[in-house]
Amino acid sequence: MNLPFPGAAGPDASFEVPLEMLAACHGRIEKQCRTLERLAEHLPRHGADAAAQEAAAAVLRYFDTAAVHHHEDEEQDLFPALLESMAGSDPVCLRELTGALLADHQRIGAAWQHLRPGLAAVAAGDAAGFDAAAALQLTAAYRAHIAREEGELLPMAARLLDDAALARIGRAMRARRGVALPD
């Protein structure tokens, strides 16, 4: 499989090509990170105006749903499938990589929970509680995490996972989001 890494997916990215879907999600995470950075610059000058409220609400929606699903896709389906693909050989490198990425997910999740209340306040029209430094830390953590996934994890998955494993991952991703199978 030839994936258009980093941070992009082909026009046909779908649950049938789950690795491309994961890469496409990275692009959407990056878009939300840029929105957070712009919001951090915007709020001191303009406060929680309508544009800030709309941006904050969009970031909240994304990180409360799609980003959570993305982490679940990796933790519940991709990481175990990769580890299973290494059965019979020495999976130490892969275990270290998936362990480090799981730790990243936990740190990113904690950073999001710290940032979320201030962002929710912005969405409601109050900029006072927004922590711009926390927003920038979250975006930096996500970028480092994405770079490792796209540089190491997804290319490894493309080499190691067979079509059946990829199909299982795609079905699980679809089910997690409540998307019905096509006819």
Steps between C-alpha positions, in 0.01 A plus 500: 500500500642839405370762741535871436672574832536727682172660603296430194282238352389424152164617376361150556584481874223298659444231758607252232850654514536561875864608494412780259207592724737529796737716296207719389402541864850629571437774245177593677676503838760735351220729380357512853847570641535798265157623612609477865815698422303769318254511790786550747611804295147629443363496855732760660412753228134424432373299796240229460327662203275304264793373293682376811186335632442320171862386478502378860176308449642331189821398679296365792282292268800358321713409801203369698398257225718440195832520685371258765392256226840536333684404819260207551559387140869476572487364854224244453563389143822613331748444786367150584494403130860610460609309809315193376672530162834465676409168667790259486762771463647753738245783531705705750535799264131495418400466866720798587351707219137419581569547872650842437209600275250381762681711761475793257123442474474512878706820526307661215171396662604656829613818323164515322310459828703789645432724199137403443326708773663823385416423140140424597488838676618668178227319306255645754639852460755527783871515412630548853573134576669407174856374553691593183819328621305177555355528150848534352628207708214284373569591138873428541427163661261404223747600229781295652265204541372522142856522366588176675185323385548608139874444500501163674163346589292536185779396260567198723128415502487527122786247475386257767121484490327282247172581328294301752648692796444831325140403422441416870645835604283683245185321623584586860557866408167507319317337793661738752346791309164332439548503122310226318668278247440603139257288297 
